[in-house]
Amino acid sequence: MSRKRWGASVLLAGALSLVAGAVAPPAQAHQFDRARTVGYYTQWSIYARNVPLRNLVVSGAAAKLTTLNYAFGFLDAQGNCVSADPWADFQRPFPAADSVNGQADQPGQPLAGNLNQLRLLKQKFPKLRINISIGGWTGSKYFSDAALTPQSRAASVKSCLDQWLKGDIAGPGVAAGIFDGIDIDWEWPGSEGNTGNVIRPQDKQNFTKLLLEYRIQLFRLGLRTHRSYDLTAFLPANPVKLDAGFETAKVFSLLTFGTIQGYDFHGTWEPTTNQQSALRSPAADPTKLNFSDQTAIDAVLSRGAPRDKVVMGVPFYSHGWTGVTNKNAGLFQPSTGPAPATFEAGTEDYKALKDLVTAGKFKVYRDERSGHAWIFDGSTFWTYDDPVEMKRKARFITDRRLGGAMIWSLDGDTANGELISALHNGLRH
């Protein structure tokens, strides 16, 4: 490419980026009655977990959300957007008892599954933004290929907008108008994520270029539909992974907001019990990894992220160990392995652990200075983000003047929405 054409391309891309930003939903001001509350709803919630979207209405969670991220869509080997689970996404008929509007799906209707329920949810809560989240831990294998060249980026982004925003995922235009934007969950550009992921040294720069391509195509789509579209992304807590894969300041200039991982600081991949989501690093942590909400947030802010676009992640689940030495209330003690759990050893929903605490089987402990809690019964240890800790995290977000909170994931809460209520109330006051 000649210098003249290269310069023109850069100017065009920059101009389109600025214009796209201008038509994106305006950044919320530092008024914490308006802070974002972003929640991930997983497509597999309708199976063994038995948490249809209707439950978010009944629990009051939907009314407290500003954005719902539907997780996940995948990229195939050609970089095209595909459904990870067509049955859950748009085929499963919902009975009246599980439907958002209380009416059963009818045989042969054009759209069923979670997408139709999302459409009904949007009708009930018209101010709620609903984004499709692409990637995730098991869906990030081909991001590097999709982001590699101008041609691959353009084709991949077009596919994702066609499938999810234009609604072709369930047939031409059948699911149009449900989604308000795209959430990119590439885990991780430039560094190891799930086994088998494609990784390249140039992923860091290509991630920015991929976002720019999204902004350009979203802007053009918005001109045709007279709508503004969100572009968001999930970023890691680990500063090493952040530096390996993200040009942070440039990335945030292209995003409506970015969500920062505020959990999985420690887990059962380590033999010693520890916190998974402390606000500040405990001084007695034997690993000396210094992972905490504070270090994660400070890392993105120091690299140029604007505070009102930084949304801090909070967990509605726990990590747990068993065979734990009965010392120091179980904290920082050796274990024999992951604790038994409902769906996956070592990981459990808050609602299940709350029942154990209520039954008197576990005692709750708190580190007020570091800002985290856990439960212990003498041999089994679970991290524990309860309403007290959600309020503490909300105060941290408010005090730091951040853009809000992000929840992974909504199906871990109680039937009456204890955690999201505590978080929501804390962010408002």
C-alpha positions as CSV (number, residue, x, y, z in Angstrom):
1,M,0.0,0.0,0.0
2,S,1.3,3.5,-0.9
3,R,2.0,6.0,1.8
4,K,-0.9,8.2,0.5
5,R,-3.4,5.3,0.6
6,W,-2.1,4.2,4.0
7,G,-2.5,7.7,5.4
8,A,-6.0,8.0,4.0
9,S,-7.0,4.6,5.5
10,V,-5.7,5.6,8.9
11,L,-7.6,8.9,8.7
12,L,-10.8,7.2,7.6
13,A,-10.6,4.6,10.3
14,G,-9.9,7.2,12.9
15,A,-12.8,9.4,11.7
16,L,-15.2,6.4,11.6
17,S,-14.0,5.4,15.1
18,L,-14.8,8.9,16.5
19,V,-18.2,9.0,14.7
20,A,-19.0,5.5,15.9
21,G,-18.2,6.6,19.4
22,A,-20.4,9.6,19.1
23,V,-23.4,7.4,18.2
24,A,-22.7,4.8,20.9
25,P,-24.8,5.0,24.1
26,P,-23.4,8.0,26.1
27,A,-21.1,7.2,28.9
28,Q,-22.9,7.4,32.2
29,A,-21.9,10.3,34.4
30,H,-20.4,9.8,37.9
31,Q,-23.9,9.5,39.5
32,F,-24.1,6.2,41.2
33,D,-27.8,5.9,41.0
34,R,-27.1,5.3,37.4
35,A,-24.1,3.0,37.6
36,R,-24.1,0.0,35.2
37,T,-25.2,-3.3,36.5
38,V,-24.2,-5.9,33.9
39,G,-25.1,-9.5,34.2
40,Y,-24.2,-12.6,32.2
41,Y,-26.9,-15.1,31.5
42,T,-25.7,-18.4,30.2
43,Q,-27.5,-20.4,27.5
44,W,-27.0,-23.6,29.5
45,S,-28.9,-22.2,32.5
46,I,-32.1,-23.8,31.1
47,Y,-30.8,-27.3,31.6
48,A,-29.8,-28.9,34.9
49,R,-29.6,-25.5,36.6
50,N,-33.3,-24.9,35.7
51,V,-33.0,-21.1,35.6
52,P,-35.0,-19.8,32.6
53,L,-35.0,-16.1,31.9
54,R,-38.4,-15.9,33.5
55,N,-36.7,-16.4,36.9
56,L,-34.9,-13.1,36.4
57,V,-38.3,-11.4,36.2
58,V,-39.7,-13.2,39.2
59,S,-36.6,-12.6,41.4
60,G,-36.5,-8.9,40.4
61,A,-33.0,-9.2,38.8
62,A,-34.1,-8.1,35.4
63,A,-35.4,-4.8,36.7
64,K,-32.0,-4.1,38.4
65,L,-29.9,-4.8,35.3
66,T,-28.7,-2.1,32.8
67,T,-27.1,-4.7,30.5
68,L,-27.6,-8.4,30.0
69,N,-24.9,-10.3,28.2
70,Y,-26.1,-13.6,26.7
71,A,-23.3,-16.1,26.7
72,F,-22.0,-17.4,24.4
73,G,-21.8,-17.3,20.6
74,F,-18.8,-19.0,19.1
75,L,-16.5,-18.5,16.1
76,D,-15.9,-21.4,13.8
77,A,-12.6,-22.3,12.1
78,Q,-13.4,-19.8,9.3
79,G,-14.0,-17.0,11.8
80,N,-17.8,-17.0,11.3
81,C,-20.2,-16.5,14.1
82,V,-22.2,-19.7,14.9
83,S,-24.6,-20.8,17.6
84,A,-22.9,-22.9,20.3
85,D,-26.2,-24.6,21.1
86,P,-29.0,-24.1,18.6
87,W,-31.5,-26.0,20.8
88,A,-31.0,-23.6,23.7
89,D,-30.6,-20.5,21.5
90,F,-33.6,-20.7,19.2
91,Q,-35.2,-24.2,19.0
92,R,-36.4,-25.3,22.5
93,P,-40.2,-24.6,23.0
94,F,-40.8,-23.0,26.5
95,P,-43.9,-24.0,28.5
96,A,-46.0,-21.3,30.0
97,A,-44.5,-21.8,33.5
98,D,-41.0,-21.0,32.2
99,S,-41.9,-18.2,29.7
100,V,-41.2,-14.6,30.4
101,N,-44.8,-13.6,29.4
102,G,-46.5,-16.7,30.9
103,Q,-47.5,-18.0,27.5
104,A,-46.3,-21.3,26.1
105,D,-44.4,-21.3,22.8
106,Q,-46.6,-22.6,19.9
107,P,-45.6,-25.4,17.5
108,G,-44.0,-24.0,14.3
109,Q,-43.5,-20.4,15.6
110,P,-40.6,-18.8,13.7
111,L,-38.4,-18.3,16.9
112,A,-38.3,-20.2,20.1
113,G,-35.5,-20.9,22.7
114,N,-33.7,-18.4,24.7
115,L,-33.7,-15.8,21.9
116,N,-37.4,-15.6,21.9
117,Q,-37.4,-15.3,25.7
118,L,-34.8,-12.5,25.4
119,R,-37.2,-10.7,22.9
120,L,-40.0,-11.0,25.4
121,L,-37.7,-9.8,28.2
122,K,-36.8,-6.8,26.1
123,Q,-40.5,-6.0,25.5
124,K,-41.1,-6.1,29.3
125,F,-38.0,-4.0,30.1
126,P,-37.4,-1.7,27.1
127,K,-34.5,0.1,28.7
128,L,-32.5,-3.1,29.2
129,R,-29.6,-3.4,26.8
130,I,-29.0,-7.0,25.6
131,N,-25.7,-8.0,24.1
132,I,-24.5,-11.2,22.6
133,S,-21.2,-12.3,24.2
134,I,-18.9,-14.0,21.7
135,G,-16.1,-16.4,22.9
136,G,-15.7,-17.4,26.5
137,W,-13.2,-19.9,27.9
138,T,-14.2,-22.7,25.5
139,G,-15.1,-20.5,22.6
140,S,-11.9,-18.4,22.0
141,K,-10.0,-20.9,19.9
142,Y,-10.2,-19.1,16.6
143,F,-10.2,-15.4,17.5
144,S,-6.6,-15.1,16.5
145,D,-7.3,-16.4,13.0
146,A,-10.4,-14.1,12.7
147,A,-8.4,-11.1,13.7
148,L,-5.3,-11.8,11.7
149,T,-5.8,-9.8,8.4
150,P,-8.0,-6.9,7.3
151,Q,-9.9,-9.4,5.1
152,S,-10.4,-11.9,8.0
153,R,-11.5,-9.2,10.4
154,A,-14.0,-7.7,8.0
155,A,-15.5,-11.1,7.2
156,S,-15.7,-12.2,10.8
157,V,-17.3,-9.0,12.0
158,K,-19.8,-9.1,9.1
159,S,-20.7,-12.6,10.0
160,C,-21.3,-11.8,13.6
161,L,-23.5,-8.8,12.8
162,D,-25.4,-10.7,10.2
163,Q,-26.0,-13.7,12.6
164,W,-26.8,-11.9,15.8
165,L,-27.8,-8.3,15.2
166,K,-29.5,-8.7,11.9
167,G,-30.9,-11.9,13.3
168,D,-30.0,-14.6,10.7
169,I,-28.8,-17.1,13.4
170,A,-32.3,-18.7,13.4
171,G,-33.1,-18.0,9.7
172,P,-32.9,-14.8,7.6
173,G,-33.9,-12.0,9.9
174,V,-35.9,-14.2,12.3
175,A,-34.0,-12.9,15.4
176,A,-33.6,-9.3,14.3
177,G,-33.7,-6.5,16.8
178,I,-33.1,-8.6,20.0
179,F,-29.4,-7.6,20.5
180,D,-28.2,-4.1,21.2
181,G,-24.5,-4.9,20.7
182,I,-21.5,-7.2,20.9
183,D,-19.5,-8.3,23.9
184,I,-16.1,-9.7,23.0
185,D,-14.8,-12.4,25.4
186,W,-11.5,-13.4,23.8
187,E,-9.6,-15.4,26.5
188,W,-6.8,-14.5,25.8
189,P,-5.1,-12.6,23.0
190,G,-1.4,-13.1,23.1
191,S,-1.4,-15.5,26.0
192,E,-2.6,-18.9,27.1
193,G,-6.2,-19.6,27.7
194,N,-8.0,-22.9,27.1
195,T,-5.9,-25.7,25.7
196,G,-5.7,-25.6,21.9
197,N,-6.4,-21.9,21.5
198,V,-4.6,-20.3,18.6
199,I,-2.2,-17.7,19.9
200,R,0.1,-15.2,18.1
201,P,2.5,-12.5,19.2
202,Q,0.5,-9.9,17.0
203,D,-2.8,-10.7,18.8
204,K,-2.4,-7.6,21.0
205,Q,-2.4,-5.2,18.0
206,N,-4.9,-7.3,16.1
207,F,-7.4,-7.2,19.0
208,T,-7.5,-3.4,18.7
209,K,-7.9,-3.7,14.9
210,L,-10.7,-6.2,15.4
211,L,-12.5,-3.7,17.7
212,L,-12.1,-0.9,15.2
213,E,-13.6,-3.1,12.5
214,Y,-16.5,-3.8,14.8
215,R,-17.0,-0.1,15.4
216,I,-16.9,0.7,11.7
217,Q,-19.5,-1.9,10.8
218,L,-21.7,-1.2,13.8
219,F,-21.7,2.5,12.8
220,R,-22.7,1.6,9.3
221,L,-25.4,-0.7,10.6
222,G,-26.7,1.9,12.9
223,L,-27.1,4.4,10.1
224,R,-29.4,1.9,8.4
225,T,-31.4,0.9,11.5
226,H,-31.3,4.2,13.3
227,R,-30.0,2.5,16.4
228,S,-26.9,2.8,18.5
229,Y,-25.0,-0.4,19.3
230,D,-22.8,-1.3,22.2
231,L,-19.3,-2.7,21.9
232,T,-17.9,-4.2,25.1
233,A,-15.1,-6.6,26.1
234,F,-14.0,-8.7,29.0
235,L,-10.5,-8.1,30.2
236,P,-8.3,-10.2,32.5
237,A,-7.3,-9.4,36.1
238,N,-3.8,-10.5,35.6
239,P,-1.6,-7.5,34.6
240,V,0.7,-9.9,32.7
241,K,-2.1,-11.1,30.5
242,L,-3.4,-7.5,30.1
243,D,0.0,-6.4,28.8
244,A,0.4,-9.4,26.6
245,G,-2.9,-9.0,24.8
246,F,-4.4,-5.5,25.1
247,E,-3.5,-2.0,24.1
248,T,-5.6,-0.8,27.0
249,A,-6.0,2.9,26.2
250,K,-6.8,2.3,22.6
251,V,-9.1,-0.6,23.5
252,F,-11.2,1.5,25.9
253,S,-11.4,4.4,23.3
254,L,-13.3,1.9,21.1
255,L,-15.5,0.3,23.8
256,T,-18.8,1.4,25.3
257,F,-17.3,0.0,28.5
258,G,-15.0,-2.8,29.5
259,T,-15.6,-5.4,32.2
260,I,-12.6,-6.5,34.3
261,Q,-12.3,-9.9,35.8
262,G,-12.9,-9.6,39.6
263,Y,-12.7,-13.2,40.5
264,D,-10.7,-16.4,40.0
265,F,-7.7,-14.8,41.7
266,H,-7.2,-18.2,43.3
267,G,-8.9,-21.5,43.0
268,T,-8.6,-25.3,43.2
269,W,-5.9,-25.4,40.5
270,E,-3.8,-24.4,43.6
271,P,-3.5,-26.9,46.5
272,T,-3.8,-24.2,49.2
273,T,-7.0,-22.5,50.2
274,N,-7.2,-18.8,49.3
275,Q,-9.5,-15.9,48.4
276,Q,-10.9,-15.7,44.9
277,S,-12.3,-12.1,44.9
278,A,-10.8,-10.0,47.7
279,L,-10.9,-6.3,47.3
280,R,-7.3,-6.0,48.6
281,S,-4.5,-8.5,48.7
282,P,-4.3,-10.2,52.1
283,A,-0.9,-9.6,53.7
284,A,-0.7,-13.2,54.8
285,D,-1.3,-14.7,51.4
286,P,1.5,-17.3,51.1
287,T,1.4,-17.3,47.2
288,K,2.6,-13.6,47.0
289,L,0.7,-13.3,43.7
290,N,-0.9,-10.0,44.9
291,F,-4.2,-10.7,43.0
292,S,-7.2,-8.6,44.1
293,D,-9.9,-6.2,42.8
294,Q,-7.7,-3.3,43.7
295,T,-4.7,-4.6,41.7
296,A,-6.9,-5.5,38.7
297,I,-8.6,-2.1,38.6
298,D,-5.4,-0.2,39.2
299,A,-3.8,-2.0,36.4
300,V,-6.3,-0.9,33.8
301,L,-6.6,2.6,35.1
302,S,-2.8,3.1,35.1
303,R,-2.8,1.9,31.4
304,G,-5.2,4.6,30.3
305,A,-8.7,3.2,30.9
306,P,-11.2,6.0,31.9
307,R,-12.9,5.3,35.2
308,D,-16.5,5.6,33.9
309,K,-15.9,2.8,31.4
310,V,-14.3,0.4,33.9
311,V,-16.9,-2.1,35.1
312,M,-15.7,-4.5,37.9
313,G,-16.6,-8.1,37.8
314,V,-18.1,-9.8,40.9
315,P,-18.8,-13.6,41.3
316,F,-22.1,-15.2,42.2
317,Y,-20.3,-18.5,42.7
318,S,-17.5,-19.9,44.9
319,H,-14.4,-22.0,44.8
320,G,-13.9,-24.7,47.4
321,W,-11.3,-27.2,48.8
322,T,-11.7,-30.3,51.0
323,G,-9.4,-32.2,53.2
324,V,-8.3,-28.8,54.6
325,T,-6.1,-28.5,57.7
326,N,-8.2,-27.3,60.6
327,K,-6.2,-24.2,61.4
328,N,-6.6,-20.4,60.8
329,A,-10.3,-21.1,60.1
330,G,-9.2,-23.0,57.0
331,L,-7.6,-20.0,55.3
332,F,-4.2,-20.4,53.6
333,Q,-4.2,-24.1,54.5
334,P,-3.2,-27.2,52.5
335,S,-6.0,-29.4,51.1
336,T,-6.5,-32.8,49.5
337,G,-8.3,-31.3,46.5
338,P,-11.5,-29.7,45.2
339,A,-14.6,-29.8,47.3
340,P,-17.6,-31.9,46.1
341,A,-20.2,-29.7,44.4
342,T,-23.4,-29.9,42.4
343,F,-22.1,-29.6,38.9
344,E,-18.3,-29.4,39.0
345,A,-16.0,-30.3,41.9
346,G,-14.5,-27.1,43.4
347,T,-17.1,-24.7,42.1
348,E,-20.5,-24.0,43.6
349,D,-23.3,-21.4,43.3
350,Y,-23.9,-19.0,46.1
351,K,-27.5,-20.2,46.5
352,A,-26.3,-23.7,47.4
353,L,-23.7,-22.6,49.9
354,K,-26.2,-20.2,51.5
355,D,-28.4,-23.1,52.3
356,L,-25.5,-24.9,54.0
357,V,-24.8,-21.8,56.1
358,T,-28.5,-21.4,57.0
359,A,-28.6,-25.0,58.1
360,G,-25.7,-24.4,60.5
361,K,-23.3,-26.7,58.7
362,F,-20.7,-24.0,58.0
363,K,-19.5,-20.9,59.8
364,V,-18.9,-17.6,58.1
365,Y,-15.5,-15.8,58.5
366,R,-14.6,-12.3,57.2
367,D,-11.4,-10.4,56.6
368,E,-12.7,-6.9,57.0
369,R,-9.4,-5.3,56.1
370,S,-8.8,-7.2,52.8
371,G,-12.5,-7.4,52.0
372,H,-13.4,-11.0,51.5
373,A,-15.3,-13.8,53.3
374,W,-15.2,-17.6,53.4
375,I,-17.1,-20.5,55.1
376,F,-15.5,-23.5,56.8
377,D,-16.8,-26.6,58.6
378,G,-13.5,-27.9,59.9
379,S,-12.5,-29.7,56.7
380,T,-14.2,-28.1,53.7
381,F,-13.5,-24.5,52.8
382,W,-15.5,-22.3,50.4
383,T,-14.9,-18.7,49.3
384,Y,-18.1,-16.8,50.0
385,D,-19.4,-13.7,48.3
386,D,-22.7,-13.0,50.2
387,P,-24.8,-9.8,50.4
388,V,-22.4,-8.3,52.9
389,E,-19.5,-8.7,50.5
390,M,-21.6,-7.5,47.5
391,K,-22.4,-4.3,49.5
392,R,-18.7,-4.0,50.3
393,K,-17.8,-4.3,46.6
394,A,-20.5,-1.8,45.6
395,R,-18.9,0.7,48.0
396,F,-15.5,0.1,46.5
397,I,-16.9,0.7,43.0
398,T,-18.7,3.9,44.2
399,D,-15.6,5.2,46.1
400,R,-13.4,4.6,43.1
401,R,-15.9,6.3,40.8
402,L,-15.9,3.3,38.5
403,G,-18.5,2.6,35.8
404,G,-20.4,-0.2,37.6
405,A,-20.4,-3.9,38.3
406,M,-20.5,-7.0,36.2
407,I,-22.0,-10.3,37.4
408,W,-20.8,-13.8,36.5
409,S,-23.3,-15.3,36.5
410,L,-27.0,-14.6,37.2
411,D,-28.0,-18.2,37.7
412,G,-25.9,-18.4,40.9
413,D,-28.2,-16.1,42.9
414,T,-31.1,-17.1,45.2
415,A,-34.7,-17.2,44.0
416,N,-35.4,-13.8,45.5
417,G,-32.2,-12.2,44.1
418,E,-30.3,-11.6,47.3
419,L,-26.9,-10.8,45.7
420,I,-28.1,-8.6,42.9
421,S,-30.3,-6.7,45.3
422,A,-27.4,-6.0,47.7
423,L,-25.2,-5.0,44.8
424,H,-27.8,-2.8,43.2
425,N,-28.7,-1.0,46.4
426,G,-25.1,-0.4,47.2
427,L,-24.4,1.1,43.8
428,R,-27.4,3.4,44.0
429,H,-26.5,5.0,47.4
